[in-house]
């Protein structure tokens, strides 16, 4: 199926509610992402729904003090490569920035280029965050131990955007 470009305005992106949990878990299964910790951190998730109310994508954040783990970025097959993942990430990062999160960390085995190019994430030493993210169920998963660790300083990003007059 050919994907079409999706604009953020074509999707309804909002905080997840408990009624979204089963659909989010099914989407994560379909893209082979872990479920561990999703339910306990579901208050930090966003969902994107199409005009018919069907789940099109999700993304979550686990807050650990001023550091947060970006996790569970998933887009349904028919919306992949449409821009929806960027929309979700932009909304999540702006929400994190406004809530006082200073640094966002993520683990990825497939999307390091995407997060570096689109949002300015840089590779980081996983050991730099082991202490702060030790309580994260996803951080401790054996399947995530070989993933690339990346981080983004939201304060530096905000200063850069302010000085250049750009926004995500």
Buried (B, 14 or more C-beta within 10 A) or exposed (E): EEBEEBEBEBBEBEEBEEEBBEBBBEBBEEBEBBEBBBEEBBEBBBBBBBEEEEBBBBBBBBBBEEBBBBBBBBBBEBBBEBBBBBBBBBBBBBBBBEEEBBBBBBBBEEBBEBBBEBBBBEEBEBEBBEEBBEEBBBBBBEEBEEBBBBBBBBEEBEEEEEEEEEEB
